[in-house]
Amino acid sequence: MGAKYYLGLDQGTTGVTAILFDQEWHVVSRGYEKISLLYPKTGWVEHNPKEVWNSVLAATAQALGNIGVSASSLLCIGLNHEGETVLAWNRATGEPIYNAIVWQDRRTSRRADLMADEYNDLVHNKTGLLIDSYFTAPKLQWIMENVPEAKTLAGQGNLLIGTIDTWMVWKMTHGQIHVTDASTASRTLLFNIHTGDWDEDLLQLFDIPINALPEIKDSACIYGHTDPLDFLGANIPISGILVDQQAALAGQACVTPGTIKTTYGTGCFMLMNSGETAVCAGSGLLPTVAWQLKGKRTYALDGGVYITGGAVKWLQDNLNIISSFQETESMAMSVPDNGGVFFVPAFTGLAAPHWDSYASGMLIGLTGATEKAHIVRATLEATAYQVRDVLDIMSKDAKVPITVMRCNGGPTTNRFLMQFQADILGIPLDIPQVADTTALGAAFMGAVGIGEYSSIDDISNIWKLHHRYEPKMSADQRDTLLYNWHRAVERAKYWREN
C-alpha cells in the first residue's frame, strides 16, 4: 500500500510551509512557497487571496514531489494560519471582492480607538479581548463599509467572509465547506468565549451579517474532504484547524495548565495553557481559546509582540546592514555589548502589555562609536526585552511561577538571541527536536480529528528536547539593561504625543 503521511500546512504571514510527517512523527519532507505582502497605503498590509491559495498548492506539491509520492499518500490534513487576517468573497463565483487584510494592518486604528472608549467593557466581557485593529472584526467592518460589493452580496445572501483557514478549506473542497474552529473564532471580537458561539450583540456592534460567517467547529474533526479537481488529484480528509500560535502551543506539548511556549517569527507570540479557565486580569494580556475538542474548550493566556524578526528583515531590506538573518549571530557576538544602543521596533505600535497603536519605532543611544554590529545586536536584544515584559505580567496574571519556556520558530537557531533571552528572563529555554512545532501541532490535531489519537495529551509522548539554554547573566546586569530598555520604550510612546 505504501507509506502514509500526515500533512501539516503552516500558513504564515510571509509564506506557506507544507510538512510531511511519517507515522512515527519524523519530518520526512517539506515544501515552501512565499506569500507577498502588499502595502497600498501607509499602515495598510494586504495579501492577494489567490496567491495565498496557489502558495498552499505549490508548497504541498513540492513536499510530495521531494519524496516522489502523490497526494493520495496523505492520511489527513491539519492546517494552521496567521490568525486575524481576513477576507471576503462571492459565494456564487468564489471570487474575492478585496484583498485579504493582514493582521498587521492598522487602517482601522482610529475607528477602533473610538469604539473602545465606549464598548471595550462589553467586548472584553464577552470575548476576553480588547477592541483593537489587530483583531478581525474592525477589518471586516472596514470591508463592509468600503467595498461596495460587500453590501450588495450580503443582501443577496452571497457574501462569505472568513479568516485564511476558512478560505483554504473553501478552496480545498471546491466551495462546499465554509468553516472555522473555535481557536480562530476567538480572535475575531465576534465570538463569545463563554458560550462558544458568534455573539449577536457583537455582530450588531460591528455590523457583520451572521449568514456570511463560517460555521464554528471543534479544532479536530473531519470538516470535509479535498476535491481531487482542486487539490492535487486526491480526496483527503481535512481534520484539524488551529490559529498558528495555538498550533505551536499544541506542537510544544503545552497541554497542561501553566505550560508556556514562545514562537519567534515576524512577530513574537507567547501562549500559556490556562486549562478550563479563561484568565481575565485586565493587565494587557488576553484570554483566548487554545483549542476546542468534543465541544469542550481549553483556554490560554496570550501575549503578542508585533515586530521582532520583522525588525531584522527591516535591517536587511531597508537599511542593507545585513544580507541575511544568519549573519546576525556572528555580528552580535563580535561586540562585547550593545554599545548603549536600544532599539524599540514599534513599526506598527506596541502590543501587550502596552497596547499603544501609535507608538513609533525608535533607535536611541547612538554615538560616534556606534557600529553596525551594535545596531544588529540591539535589534536582537529588543526581541528578548519585549518577551520579558510579556512574561512578567503573564506570571502575575496567572498566579503561576513560570520556570521554563519552550521556544520555536526560525530565530531560535540564533545562539546569541536564545542565550540572551534566557539571560534576560532568568529561566531556561527549551528548544525541541522537531523545530516545526506549528506544523506539528496542526498535523497532530488532524490526526486526532480522524481518530488516530484519542486525546491531544498524547502529543506529550512525541515531543523531545533538542537543547536547553541556561541563564548566565548576573541579576545586576539584567536589571540595568531592563531599566534602560524601559526608558527607551517610554520615549517611543512620548514621540507620538508630541
FILO-575702 format. One record per residue (C-alpha): residue in three letters; x, y, z. Coordinates in steps of 0.2 Angstrom, whole numbers, plus 5000, padded with zeros to 4 digits. Example, Ala and Ser with C-alpha at 12.3 -4.5 7.8 and 13.67 -1.06 7.14 Angstrom:
BEGIN
ala506249785039 ser506849955036 
END
This chain:
BEGIN
met500050005000 gly501550125003 ala501950245016 lys500650365023 tyr501050535030 tyr500150675040 leu500250845031 gly500450995042 leu500051155032 asp500851315041 gln500151465033 gly501151615039 thr501251805036 thr502651785023 gly502451605016 val501651435017 thr502651285023 ala502051115020 ile502750975031 leu502550785029 phe502750685045 asp502850495044 gln501850395057 glu503250405069 trp503150595068 his504850615060 val504950755047 val505150675030 ser504950825018 arg504451005017 gly503951125004 tyr503951315005 glu503151454994 lys503251634998 ile501751755000 ser501951934995 leu501452075007 leu500652224999 tyr500752405006 pro499452504996 lys499552645009 thr500552695024 gly499952575038 trp499052465026 val499552275024 glu498752155012 his498851985003 asn498251934986 pro497051794991 lys497351694975 glu499251704978 val498951634996 trp497951484988 asn499251454975 ser500651454988 val499651314998 leu499651214982 ala501451244977 ala502151214994 thr501151044996 ala501650994978 gln503451024982 ala503450924999 leu502650774990 gly503750794975 asn505350794986 ile505050614991 gly504150554975 val502450524982 ser500650584977 ala499350674987 ser498450504989 ser499850455002 leu499150585014 leu498150525029 cys497450695033 ile497750875033 gly497950985048 leu498151175045 asn498651325054 his498551505049 glu499151685053 gly497551715064 glu496751885062 thr497051915043 val495351925035 leu494551925018 ala492851925009 trp492251834993 asn490751794982 arg489851634986 ala489251614969 thr490851644959 gly492151604973 glu493051774968 pro493751884982 ile493052054982 tyr494552134990 asn496252084995 ala496551995012 ile496852125026 val498352065036 trp498452065055 gln499752195055 asp498652315046 arg498252475055 arg497052565044 thr495652545057 ser496652605072 arg495752775075 arg494052695072 ala494452555084 asp495052685097 leu493452775096 met492452615098 ala493552565113 asp493152715123 glu491352665123 tyr491252475120 asn492852405127 asp492052335143 leu490652255133 val491852175121 his493152125134 asn491752035145 lys491151935130 thr492751895121 gly494251925133 leu494952045120 leu495052225118 ile494452325103 asp496052345093 ser496452355074 tyr497452195077 phe495952085078 thr494752035064 ala493152125067 pro493752305063 lys494452245047 leu492852165042 gln491952315047 trp493052415035 ile492652295021 met490852315024 glu490952505023 asn492252525010 val491952384997 pro490352424988 glu490152244983 ala490152185001 lys488452265005 thr487652204988 leu488252024991 ala487652025009 gly485952075003 gln485951934991 gly486551805003 asn488151784993 leu489451865004 leu490651755013 ile491951815025 gly493251725035 thr495051705040 ile496351625030 asp495951445036 thr494151475030 trp494751525013 met495951375012 val494651245017 trp493351335005 lys494651314991 met495151134995 thr493351074995 his492851164979 gly491751294988 gln490751164998 ile491351195016 his491351365025 val492051335042 thr493251395055 asp493751325073 ala493451395090 ser495351455092 thr495151555076 ala493451625081 ser494151685097 arg495251805088 thr493851895079 leu493052005093 leu491451925087 phe491551765097 asn490851735115 ile492251635123 his491051585137 thr489651525126 gly490651465111 asp489551555098 trp489551705087 asp488851845098 glu487351935092 asp487752095102 leu489552095094 leu488952065077 gln487752215079 leu489152325086 phe490252295071 asp488852275058 ile489352105052 pro487951985044 ile487951825053 asn487451725037 ala489151775030 leu490151705044 pro490851525044 glu490151385055 ile491251365071 lys491851185074 asp493051095085 ser494851115082 ala494950925077 cys493650845067 ile493350795049 tyr492750965041 gly492650895024 his493750815010 thr494850894997 asp494150894980 pro495350804968 leu495050934954 asp495651074966 phe496950984977 leu498250884968 gly497050754962 ala496650674979 asn495250654991 ile495950685008 pro495150725025 ile495450905032 ser495350865050 gly496250995060 ile496251185061 leu497151305073 val497751485074 asp499651475071 gln500051515090 gln498851395096 ala499651265084 ala501351305091 leu500651285109 ala500051105104 gly501651065095 gln502651115110 ala501650995120 cys501051135132 val499451035136 thr499451055155 pro498951225164 gly500451335167 thr501551275152 ile502151415141 lys502851425123 thr503551575113 thr503551575094 tyr504851685086 gly504551755069 thr503951915061 gly503251955077 cys503451855094 phe501951775102 met501851695120 leu500451575125 met500151495141 asn498951355144 ser497751405157 gly496651255156 glu494751265158 thr494951445165 ala494951605154 val496051715164 cys495451895163 ala496652005173 gly496552175164 ser498452205163 gly498552195144 leu498652005142 leu497151925134 pro496251765137 thr495951665121 val495451485116 ala496851365114 trp495851235106 gln494051155107 leu493850965107 lys492250875108 gly491351045112 lys492551075127 arg493651225126 thr495451245133 tyr496051415136 ala497651505135 leu498351675140 asp499051775126 gly500351905124 gly500951965107 val502452075101 tyr502152145084 ile503852165077 thr505352055082 gly506051955067 gly505252095056 ala506452215063 val507952105057 lys507152105040 trp507052295040 leu508952295043 gln509152185028 asp507852255016 asn507852445021 leu509552485028 asn510552355019 ile511552325036 ile511452145034 ser511252025019 ser510351885029 phe509751835046 gln511151715048 glu512451855049 thr511651925064 glu512351795076 ser514151825072 met513952015071 ala513052025088 met514451925096 ser515852025088 val515552165101 pro515552145119 asp513952235122 asn512652345113 gly513752505115 gly512252595124 val511152575109 phe509252525111 phe508052495098 val506152495100 pro505452415084 ala503752495086 phe503452505067 thr501552465070 gly501352525088 leu501652415103 ala500652265108 ala500552185126 pro500752255139 his500652425131 trp499352415118 asp499852585110 ser499452585092 tyr500352755089 ala502052725097 ser503452745085 gly505052645081 met506552725090 leu508452695089 ile509252785103 gly510952795111 leu511952825095 thr513652895097 gly515152925085 ala515752755091 thr514252655086 glu514552525073 lys513352415063 ala513652275075 his512952375089 ile511352405079 val511152225074 arg511452175092 ala510152305099 thr508952235086 leu509052055093 glu509052115111 ala507452205108 thr506552045105 ala507151975122 tyr506652135131 gln504952135124 val504751945128 arg505251985146 asp503952125148 val502552005142 leu503151855153 asp503251975169 ile501352015168 met500851835162 ser501651765178 lys500751895188 asp499051875180 ala499051685180 lys499751675198 val500951535192 pro502851535193 ile503551505176 thr505151405177 val505551365159 met504951425142 arg504851315126 cys505351415111 asn505051385092 gly505251475076 gly506651515064 pro507551645075 thr507851505089 thr509351445078 asn510251605083 arg511351565098 phe511651745103 leu509751785104 met509251625113 gln510651645126 phe510251825129 gln508451785130 ala508751655144 asp509851785152 ile508551925152 leu507151805158 gly508251725171 ile507451555167 pro507951415155 leu507451405137 asp507051235129 ile507151205110 pro506351055104 gln507050925092 val505650955079 ala505851135075 asp504251145065 thr503151145080 thr501751245072 ala501551125058 leu501750985070 gly500351045081 ala499251065066 ala499650895059 phe499450815076 met497750905078 gly497250825061 ala497750655067 val496650675082 gly495250735070 ile495250565061 gly495350465077 glu497250415076 tyr497450485093 ser496150495107 ser496750655115 ile497950795112 asp498850745128 asp499650605118 ile500750735109 ser501750735126 asn502450565120 ile503150645104 trp503950805110 lys505850785113 leu507150915119 his508550965107 his509451105118 arg509251195134 tyr509951375136 glu510351415155 pro510351595161 lys512151655164 met511951845167 ser512051925184 ala510552005191 asp511352175192 gln511752175174 arg510052115169 asp509152255180 thr510252385172 leu509852335154 leu507952325158 tyr507952495166 asn508752575150 trp507552475139 his506052535148 arg506752715147 ala506852695128 val505052625127 glu504452775136 arg505252885123 ala504452785109 lys502752825116 tyr503153005120 trp503653035102 arg501953015095 glu501153135108 asn502253275103 
END
